[in-house]
Amino acid sequence: MEWVNWSGSQRATPQQIAAPRSRHELAQLIATAPGPIRVAGAGHSFSAGAVTEGTLLRLDALDRVLDAEDGLVRVEAGIRLKALSRELYARGLAMPNLGDIDAQSLAGALATGTHGTGTKLPNLSGQVVSVELIGADGREHTVDGGDELRAARVSLGALGVIAAVTLRCVPAFRLRHTDKPEPLEAVLDELQERADAHDHFEFWTFPHAGVALTRTLDRTEDPPNRPGKTSAYVSDVVMDNHAFRALNEIAKRFPGTIPRLNRFASAVASQRERVDWSYAIFASERLVRFEEMEYGVPREHAVAAVRAARAALERHAVSFPIELRFTAADDALLSPAHGRDSAFVAMHVFQGMEYEPAFREVEAALSELGGRPHWGKRSFLDHTAFAARYPRWEDFQRIRADFDPEGRFANAWLRDVLG
């Protein structure tokens, strides 16, 4: 009975792995199962949030849209974001924003503060109107306001097991997607203006290369304009995944080639454009596996954060690009964007290559800029460091004590990051 996450670096051998098929069965399991009780969604987090020696719950069977009226959609926690997007589209609705991977479970994405990009848009938890939690005693609680909701929206699984949530969605919309390589320094010089000029803006840049691979997504009334199946397969699967994996296999075997490989990957990037419904645009195929660290810094430090991350990673064997995205401030107590508009800088290391020295150096540099790590990704901080970075840390701890006084949901990772 072993559980392994997507990247292969987190493993658990719990006493039991249970997959309840109903809300009633889930409540019974929580009330009687050996702890710590944790939930594994799609296993796409890089942190040890799901690792437990007690009970690991899989909510894959709890994946229905329960109700949708006036833009409010009540949906079970185990649904994957990809499936949710299709269910919403069938109802003429959409999530206002998504990240660039849609394999995660809804509850897992919310609990870790998962986000997309857009200076006017908060992370996914900003859509949550209410959360239906099952506590340690098996009783259900509907959290729909005040600090309890602000805690439950990004909860790290510390308050109980999310059974369902109600989301505020928007009418379905189309996006124009444009990828374009540009000189990095020119992009950094006008970064804030570029971020505000588009509904969604982000870029990637390889260490050792002076190119920014920019991506803009903007709402449009134009009809869908998709590449043909063959063209899409070549660009999205062959080039972005298989060819990229081949470059990284070379980098892993011959680390000295990384600067040249980074420059080559930047040089062969081409401009692309398409129009499609939002759910088909936001997410991309991710077939190449990696480890990831991501830090949110105050938006005004975005350029400094990119420069600091590049400088650090150029001293290590890192063949993946740095990614930069933006989010609006929100009020979830443990959201990395709590109380401030943020820029998120993500670092990736190819599966099987050493990541800790590079990540530690970047973490130290971005901490100097007031950084807060993404809860679903790698970090080496503990609760003493987190307490100083979250102005309402003690309010979350008080609510946590009310919901889980005996610590039945507290695995080793949660005890480390929350105390």
VEXDREN-2710 file (C-alpha; in Angstrom, 1 decimal):
% VEXDREN-2710
k/r/px/py/pz
1/MET/0.0/0.0/0.0
2/GLU/2.3/2.7/-1.3
3/TRP/1.3/6.1/-2.5
4/VAL/3.7/8.1/-4.8
5/ASN/3.2/11.6/-6.0
6/TRP/3.4/12.8/-9.6
7/SER/7.1/13.7/-9.5
8/GLY/8.0/10.5/-7.8
9/SER/9.8/12.2/-4.9
10/GLN/7.1/11.9/-2.2
11/ARG/6.1/8.5/-1.0
12/ALA/3.8/7.1/1.8
13/THR/3.0/3.7/3.2
14/PRO/-0.1/4.4/5.3
15/GLN/-2.0/1.9/7.4
16/GLN/-4.8/2.2/5.0
17/ILE/-5.7/3.9/1.7
18/ALA/-9.4/4.4/1.5
19/ALA/-11.6/5.6/-1.4
20/PRO/-15.1/6.5/-0.1
21/ARG/-17.8/6.5/-2.6
22/SER/-20.3/8.7/-0.8
23/ARG/-20.4/11.6/1.7
24/HIS/-21.8/9.2/4.4
25/GLU/-18.9/6.7/3.8
26/LEU/-16.4/9.6/4.0
27/ALA/-17.8/10.8/7.3
28/GLN/-17.6/7.3/8.8
29/LEU/-14.1/6.8/7.7
30/ILE/-12.9/10.1/9.2
31/ALA/-14.6/9.4/12.5
32/THR/-13.0/5.9/12.9
33/ALA/-9.8/5.8/10.8
34/PRO/-6.4/5.9/12.3
35/GLY/-4.6/9.2/12.0
36/PRO/-3.0/11.3/10.8
37/ILE/-5.8/11.6/8.2
38/ARG/-4.7/13.2/4.9
39/VAL/-6.2/13.5/1.5
40/ALA/-4.4/12.8/-1.8
41/GLY/-5.9/14.5/-4.8
42/ALA/-4.1/14.0/-8.1
43/GLY/-0.7/13.9/-6.2
44/HIS/0.5/16.9/-8.2
45/SER/2.0/18.7/-5.2
46/PHE/5.7/18.6/-4.6
47/SER/5.4/19.1/-0.8
48/ALA/4.8/16.3/1.7
49/GLY/1.3/17.5/2.4
50/ALA/-0.4/14.1/1.6
51/VAL/2.2/11.9/3.2
52/THR/1.0/10.0/6.3
53/GLU/1.5/6.8/8.2
54/GLY/-2.1/6.8/9.2
55/THR/-5.0/7.1/6.7
56/LEU/-4.8/8.4/3.2
57/LEU/-8.1/9.3/1.6
58/ARG/-8.8/9.3/-2.2
59/LEU/-11.8/11.3/-3.1
60/ASP/-11.9/10.4/-6.8
61/ALA/-15.4/9.1/-6.6
62/LEU/-16.7/12.4/-5.2
63/ASP/-16.5/14.2/-8.4
64/ARG/-19.9/15.5/-9.3
65/VAL/-21.3/19.0/-10.0
66/LEU/-24.2/19.1/-7.6
67/ASP/-25.8/22.3/-8.5
68/ALA/-25.3/25.3/-10.7
69/GLU/-27.5/28.4/-10.5
70/ASP/-26.9/32.1/-11.1
71/GLY/-23.2/31.5/-11.6
72/LEU/-22.8/29.7/-8.2
73/VAL/-21.6/26.1/-8.8
74/ARG/-21.6/23.6/-5.9
75/VAL/-19.2/20.8/-6.7
76/GLU/-17.6/17.8/-5.0
77/ALA/-14.1/18.1/-3.9
78/GLY/-12.5/15.2/-5.8
79/ILE/-13.3/16.5/-9.3
80/ARG/-10.2/17.2/-11.4
81/LEU/-9.9/20.8/-12.8
82/LYS/-9.9/19.5/-16.3
83/ALA/-13.2/17.7/-15.8
84/LEU/-14.7/20.6/-13.9
85/SER/-13.9/23.0/-16.7
86/ARG/-15.7/20.8/-19.2
87/GLU/-18.7/20.5/-16.9
88/LEU/-18.8/24.2/-16.6
89/TYR/-18.5/24.8/-20.3
90/ALA/-21.5/22.5/-20.9
91/ARG/-23.4/24.8/-18.6
92/GLY/-22.2/28.0/-20.4
93/LEU/-19.8/28.8/-17.5
94/ALA/-16.1/29.0/-16.8
95/MET/-13.5/29.5/-14.1
96/PRO/-12.3/33.1/-14.4
97/ASN/-8.7/31.9/-14.2
98/LEU/-6.7/28.7/-14.1
99/GLY/-3.1/27.6/-13.8
100/ASP/-1.2/26.1/-16.6
101/ILE/-1.8/22.5/-15.3
102/ASP/-5.4/21.2/-14.9
103/ALA/-4.6/17.7/-13.6
104/GLN/-5.1/18.7/-9.9
105/SER/-8.2/17.9/-7.9
106/LEU/-10.3/20.9/-7.0
107/ALA/-9.9/20.6/-3.3
108/GLY/-6.1/20.1/-3.5
109/ALA/-5.7/23.1/-5.8
110/LEU/-7.7/25.3/-3.4
111/ALA/-6.0/24.0/-0.2
112/THR/-2.5/24.8/-1.5
113/GLY/-3.3/28.3/-2.9
114/THR/-2.9/27.3/-6.6
115/HIS/-3.1/30.2/-9.0
116/GLY/-2.9/31.3/-12.6
117/THR/-1.7/34.6/-13.8
118/GLY/-3.4/38.0/-14.1
119/THR/-2.9/41.2/-12.1
120/LYS/-6.6/41.7/-11.5
121/LEU/-7.3/38.1/-10.6
122/PRO/-6.7/36.3/-7.2
123/ASN/-5.8/32.7/-6.9
124/LEU/-8.4/30.0/-7.4
125/SER/-9.5/30.1/-3.8
126/GLY/-10.8/33.7/-4.4
127/GLN/-13.8/32.1/-6.2
128/VAL/-14.9/30.1/-3.1
129/VAL/-18.2/31.2/-1.6
130/SER/-18.6/28.3/0.9
131/VAL/-16.7/25.1/1.9
132/GLU/-18.3/21.9/3.2
133/LEU/-15.9/20.3/5.7
134/ILE/-16.1/17.1/7.5
135/GLY/-14.3/17.4/10.9
136/ALA/-12.4/14.9/12.9
137/ASP/-15.5/13.6/14.6
138/GLY/-17.2/12.9/11.3
139/ARG/-19.6/15.8/11.6
140/GLU/-20.2/18.1/8.6
141/HIS/-19.7/21.9/8.8
142/THR/-20.6/24.4/6.1
143/VAL/-18.3/27.4/6.3
144/ASP/-19.6/30.4/4.4
145/GLY/-18.3/33.6/6.0
146/GLY/-16.0/35.5/8.2
147/ASP/-12.5/34.4/9.2
148/GLU/-13.5/30.7/9.2
149/LEU/-14.1/30.9/5.4
150/ARG/-10.9/32.9/5.0
151/ALA/-9.1/30.0/6.8
152/ALA/-10.9/27.3/4.9
153/ARG/-10.2/28.7/1.4
154/VAL/-6.5/27.9/1.7
155/SER/-6.4/25.4/4.6
156/LEU/-3.5/23.0/3.9
157/GLY/-5.9/20.2/4.9
158/ALA/-5.5/21.4/8.5
159/LEU/-9.2/22.0/9.3
160/GLY/-10.8/18.8/8.1
161/VAL/-11.6/17.0/4.8
162/ILE/-13.3/19.2/2.2
163/ALA/-16.3/17.3/0.8
164/ALA/-17.6/20.0/-1.5
165/VAL/-17.3/23.7/-2.3
166/THR/-19.4/26.4/-3.9
167/LEU/-17.6/28.5/-6.5
168/ARG/-18.6/31.8/-8.1
169/CYS/-18.1/31.2/-11.8
170/VAL/-18.4/33.5/-14.9
171/PRO/-20.0/33.1/-18.3
172/ALA/-17.9/31.0/-20.7
173/PHE/-15.4/33.1/-22.7
174/ARG/-12.7/32.8/-25.4
175/LEU/-9.1/33.8/-25.2
176/ARG/-6.5/34.8/-27.7
177/HIS/-3.3/33.0/-26.8
178/THR/0.0/34.5/-28.1
179/ASP/3.5/33.1/-27.4
180/LYS/6.4/35.2/-28.5
181/PRO/10.1/35.2/-27.7
182/GLU/11.5/38.6/-26.9
183/PRO/14.8/40.1/-25.4
184/LEU/14.6/39.5/-21.7
185/GLU/15.9/43.0/-20.7
186/ALA/13.3/44.7/-22.8
187/VAL/10.6/42.7/-21.1
188/LEU/11.9/43.4/-17.7
189/ASP/12.3/47.2/-18.4
190/GLU/8.5/47.4/-19.0
191/LEU/7.3/44.4/-17.0
192/GLN/4.7/46.1/-14.9
193/GLU/3.1/47.8/-17.9
194/ARG/3.0/44.6/-19.8
195/ALA/1.4/42.7/-17.0
196/ASP/-1.4/45.3/-16.7
197/ALA/-1.9/45.5/-20.5
198/HIS/-3.2/42.0/-20.7
199/ASP/-5.8/39.9/-19.0
200/HIS/-3.1/37.2/-18.4
201/PHE/0.6/37.7/-18.8
202/GLU/3.6/35.5/-18.0
203/PHE/7.0/34.5/-19.3
204/TRP/9.7/31.9/-19.0
205/THR/13.4/32.5/-19.2
206/PHE/16.2/30.0/-19.2
207/PRO/19.3/30.6/-17.1
208/HIS/22.2/31.4/-19.3
209/ALA/20.0/32.8/-22.0
210/GLY/18.8/36.4/-22.6
211/VAL/15.4/35.6/-24.0
212/ALA/11.9/35.9/-22.4
213/LEU/9.4/33.5/-23.8
214/THR/6.3/35.6/-23.3
215/ARG/2.7/34.4/-23.2
216/THR/-0.3/36.7/-23.3
217/LEU/-4.0/35.6/-23.0
218/ASP/-6.7/38.2/-23.7
219/ARG/-10.4/37.9/-23.9
220/THR/-11.9/38.0/-27.4
221/GLU/-15.2/37.7/-29.2
222/ASP/-13.4/36.2/-32.2
223/PRO/-14.4/32.7/-33.2
224/PRO/-12.1/29.8/-32.3
225/ASN/-9.0/29.6/-34.4
226/ARG/-7.2/26.4/-33.5
227/PRO/-4.2/24.7/-35.1
228/GLY/-4.9/21.5/-36.9
229/LYS/-4.5/18.3/-35.0
230/THR/-1.1/17.5/-36.6
231/SER/0.2/21.0/-36.0
232/ALA/-1.0/21.0/-32.4
233/TYR/0.5/17.6/-31.8
234/VAL/3.9/18.6/-33.2
235/SER/4.1/21.9/-31.2
236/ASP/2.4/20.9/-27.9
237/VAL/3.5/17.3/-27.6
238/VAL/6.6/16.6/-29.8
239/MET/8.4/19.9/-29.3
240/ASP/7.2/21.1/-25.9
241/ASN/7.5/17.7/-24.3
242/HIS/9.4/15.0/-26.2
243/ALA/12.1/17.2/-27.6
244/PHE/12.3/19.2/-24.3
245/ARG/12.7/15.9/-22.4
246/ALA/15.5/14.9/-24.8
247/LEU/17.4/18.1/-24.1
248/ASN/17.0/17.6/-20.4
249/GLU/18.3/14.0/-20.6
250/ILE/21.4/15.4/-22.3
251/ALA/21.7/18.0/-19.5
252/LYS/21.4/15.4/-16.8
253/ARG/24.1/13.2/-18.3
254/PHE/26.4/16.1/-19.4
255/PRO/25.7/19.1/-17.0
256/GLY/28.5/21.1/-18.7
257/THR/26.3/21.4/-21.8
258/ILE/23.4/23.2/-19.9
259/PRO/24.4/26.8/-20.8
260/ARG/24.5/25.9/-24.5
261/LEU/21.3/23.9/-24.3
262/ASN/19.5/26.8/-22.6
263/ARG/20.5/29.1/-25.3
264/PHE/19.5/26.6/-28.0
265/ALA/16.1/26.1/-26.5
266/SER/15.5/29.8/-26.4
267/ALA/16.7/30.3/-29.9
268/VAL/14.4/27.7/-31.5
269/ALA/11.2/29.0/-29.7
270/SER/8.8/30.4/-32.2
271/GLN/5.7/32.7/-32.1
272/ARG/2.3/31.0/-31.9
273/GLU/-1.2/32.2/-31.8
274/ARG/-4.6/30.6/-31.3
275/VAL/-8.1/31.4/-30.2
276/ASP/-10.2/29.0/-28.2
277/TRP/-12.5/28.6/-25.2
278/SER/-10.7/29.5/-22.0
279/TYR/-10.5/26.0/-20.5
280/ALA/-8.7/24.8/-23.7
281/ILE/-6.2/27.7/-23.5
282/PHE/-5.2/28.0/-19.9
283/ALA/-3.7/24.5/-19.4
284/SER/-0.9/22.9/-21.4
285/GLU/0.3/19.3/-21.7
286/ARG/3.0/18.5/-19.1
287/LEU/4.6/15.2/-19.8
288/VAL/8.1/16.0/-18.6
289/ARG/8.4/15.5/-14.9
290/PHE/10.3/17.8/-12.5
291/GLU/10.6/19.2/-9.0
292/GLU/9.4/22.7/-8.4
293/MET/9.7/25.6/-6.0
294/GLU/7.6/28.7/-6.3
295/TYR/7.8/32.0/-4.4
296/GLY/5.3/34.8/-4.2
297/VAL/6.9/38.2/-3.7
298/PRO/5.3/41.7/-3.5
299/ARG/4.6/42.7/-7.1
300/GLU/7.0/45.6/-7.0
301/HIS/9.9/43.2/-6.5
302/ALA/9.1/41.1/-9.6
303/VAL/12.2/42.2/-11.6
304/ALA/14.5/41.8/-8.6
305/ALA/13.1/38.4/-7.9
306/VAL/13.7/37.2/-11.5
307/ARG/17.2/38.6/-11.5
308/ALA/18.0/36.9/-8.1
309/ALA/16.6/33.6/-9.2
310/ARG/18.5/33.6/-12.5
311/ALA/21.8/34.6/-10.7
312/ALA/21.4/31.7/-8.3
313/LEU/20.3/29.1/-10.8
314/GLU/23.2/29.9/-13.1
315/ARG/25.5/28.5/-10.4
316/HIS/23.8/25.1/-10.5
317/ALA/22.9/22.4/-13.0
318/VAL/19.4/23.6/-13.9
319/SER/18.2/23.0/-17.4
320/PHE/14.5/24.2/-16.9
321/PRO/13.4/27.8/-17.3
322/ILE/12.2/30.2/-14.6
323/GLU/8.5/31.1/-14.8
324/LEU/7.0/34.5/-13.8
325/ARG/3.3/35.0/-13.1
326/PHE/1.1/37.6/-11.4
327/THR/-1.9/37.5/-9.0
328/ALA/-4.1/40.1/-7.3
329/ALA/-4.1/40.3/-3.5
330/ASP/-6.7/38.3/-1.6
331/ASP/-7.7/37.9/2.1
332/ALA/-7.4/34.1/2.6
333/LEU/-5.4/33.9/5.9
334/LEU/-2.7/31.5/4.5
335/SER/-2.8/32.6/0.9
336/PRO/0.8/33.4/-0.3
337/ALA/-0.8/36.5/-1.9
338/HIS/-2.6/37.5/1.4
339/GLY/-2.9/41.3/1.6
340/ARG/-0.6/42.1/-1.4
341/ASP/-0.6/42.0/-5.2
342/SER/2.1/39.4/-6.0
343/ALA/4.5/38.2/-8.5
344/PHE/5.2/34.4/-8.5
345/VAL/8.6/33.1/-9.5
346/ALA/8.8/29.4/-10.2
347/MET/12.0/27.3/-10.4
348/HIS/12.0/23.7/-11.9
349/VAL/14.6/21.0/-11.9
350/PHE/14.4/18.0/-14.2
351/GLN/13.4/14.7/-12.5
352/GLY/16.4/12.8/-11.2
353/MET/18.7/15.9/-11.0
354/GLU/19.8/17.4/-7.7
355/TYR/17.5/20.2/-6.7
356/GLU/18.0/21.1/-3.1
357/PRO/21.2/23.2/-3.3
358/ALA/19.7/25.4/-6.1
359/PHE/16.3/25.7/-4.4
360/ARG/17.9/26.6/-1.0
361/GLU/19.9/29.4/-2.6
362/VAL/16.9/30.8/-4.4
363/GLU/14.7/30.5/-1.3
364/ALA/17.3/32.6/0.7
365/ALA/17.4/35.2/-2.0
366/LEU/13.6/35.5/-2.4
367/SER/13.1/35.5/1.3
368/GLU/15.1/38.7/1.4
369/LEU/12.4/40.2/-0.9
370/GLY/9.6/39.2/1.5
371/GLY/8.8/36.0/-0.4
372/ARG/6.2/33.4/0.7
373/PRO/6.4/29.9/-0.8
374/HIS/3.6/28.1/-2.6
375/TRP/2.2/25.5/-0.2
376/GLY/2.1/22.7/-2.8
377/LYS/5.7/23.1/-3.8
378/ARG/9.2/22.7/-2.3
379/SER/10.3/24.8/0.6
380/PHE/12.7/24.3/3.5
381/LEU/11.1/26.8/5.9
382/ASP/9.4/25.9/9.2
383/HIS/6.5/27.4/11.2
384/THR/8.8/30.0/12.9
385/ALA/9.6/31.5/9.5
386/PHE/6.1/31.3/8.3
387/ALA/4.6/33.0/11.4
388/ALA/6.7/36.1/10.6
389/ARG/5.5/36.3/7.0
390/TYR/1.7/36.0/7.6
391/PRO/0.1/38.9/9.4
392/ARG/-2.9/36.8/10.5
393/TRP/-1.0/33.6/11.3
394/GLU/-2.4/33.4/14.9
395/ASP/-6.0/33.8/13.7
396/PHE/-5.5/30.7/11.5
397/GLN/-4.0/28.8/14.4
398/ARG/-7.0/29.7/16.6
399/ILE/-9.4/28.4/14.0
400/ARG/-7.3/25.3/13.4
401/ALA/-7.5/24.5/17.1
402/ASP/-11.3/24.9/17.1
403/PHE/-11.7/22.6/14.1
404/ASP/-9.1/20.0/15.0
405/PRO/-8.3/20.2/18.7
406/GLU/-6.7/16.8/18.8
407/GLY/-4.6/17.2/15.7
408/ARG/-6.1/14.2/13.8
409/PHE/-5.2/15.9/10.4
410/ALA/-1.7/16.9/11.4
411/ASN/0.9/14.8/9.6
412/ALA/4.7/15.5/10.0
413/TRP/4.6/18.1/7.2
414/LEU/1.7/20.0/8.7
415/ARG/3.4/20.0/12.2
416/ASP/6.5/21.3/10.6
417/VAL/4.9/24.2/8.7
418/LEU/2.1/25.1/11.2
419/GLY/3.7/24.0/14.5
END
